Amino acid sequence: MTSIGELKRKTLEAVTRPSYSISSRGMILLNDNANLFGVNPAVLEVAETFDFARMWAYPSENSDALRARLSSEYGVSPEEIIVGNGSDEILDVASKCFINPGDVFCSPTPTFSMYKFYARLHLGRIVEKVLRPDFSLDPDEIIAEPFKLTAICQPNNPTAVLFDASAVRRILRESSGIAMLDEAYADYCGSNMLPDVLNAERAIDVRTFSKAYGIAGLRAGYAISRREIVDELRSFRTPFGLNAFTEAVAAQALDNKAWVMEAVAKMKAEREYLRPKLEALGFKVYPSDCNFLLCKAPRDGPSLVTSLRSDGVAIRDCNSYPLLRNHVRITIAPRPMLDALLDKLEKLPSGGQT
């Protein structure tokens, strides 16, 4: 009998999905950049009034109520908005829409690994442009070549800082193909390049409710672009992608700005608390515009991550990225979680140092 392995698509044999599997039971999770500063009140507010008796009914095909609320939020037409099951669905749909087999996809590196995963999944050819040693972006390297789709994370994950806005603006304006700007972490630093996206002819602004808005478990994201681009994206998206409860919570979350601002303020205070503590333990800690710190570990990075995980704390190993040998990424959390991390680091041999 033919094996399952023999039946799968041969063109995708080399595609490996990034692994996010980790048991959360009893773990302090400082590895996925979720908002750890409480439950967004929108979840409970919607739960109190949501008509669960209508769960037999399909949700809106294109999440019309949420698009209408986003339209009001950003001053754009609902037809310029596409909603997805997390921003990951938007990233997938963009590659599905614009990448033919053999088309060239570009992103800086190091950056969010799912961009190139989706491009590879749709048989694109990957070109990565390594950032400068200071993690800045060279727009000329990207503009000079005819890439079909380019993805830029602003601010960037995992390097934690904003790229120079003028450099990003040039890529949005001058790219020969589609320029996709991921502003997942923008709420942590007040960045907003949506006007630049809308002033460009071939640009997409991708956003999420998973970070500052704190509802990663419900999976809601969206993109804003010119109507002709959104129309093309929507033609590649499966209908009913967002469940009715998630749509209602996401719309309500937009009305809870005070909670988001308070959570961001708490995060910033804890980020500044953690920085000198890590430096005292021998870590090189980089500037951050996000809800995490990128650090160069004072010992072998992968073994540090493994040691902490065996002791109940998960942080992200960044060792496989260009420029980031022995680097780790640590999500900012409330003080007790950070103190638990510091305590475990201090108990490692030589305080975590080699």
FENUR-V341470 format. One record per run of one state. SS is the DSSP state (h for helix, s for strand, l for the rest). FROM is the first residue (numbers start at 1). TO is the last residue. If there is no record, write none. Layout:
SS FROM TO
SS FROM TO
//
This chain:
l 1 3
h 4 7
l 8 9
h 10 12
l 13 27
s 28 30
l 31 40
h 41 49
l 50 51
h 52 54
l 55 63
h 64 74
l 75 77
h 78 80
s 81 84
l 85 86
h 87 98
l 99 103
s 104 109
l 110 113
h 114 121
l 122 124
s 125 130
l 131 138
h 139 143
l 144 148
s 149 153
l 154 164
h 165 174
l 175 177
s 178 182
l 183 185
h 186 188
l 189 193
h 194 199
l 200 202
s 203 208
l 209 215
h 216 218
l 219 220
s 221 225
l 226 226
h 227 234
l 235 243
h 244 253
l 254 256
h 257 280
l 281 283
s 284 285
l 286 291
s 292 296
l 297 300
h 301 310
l 311 312
s 313 317
l 318 326
s 327 331
l 332 334
h 335 347
l 348 348
h 349 352
l 353 354
//
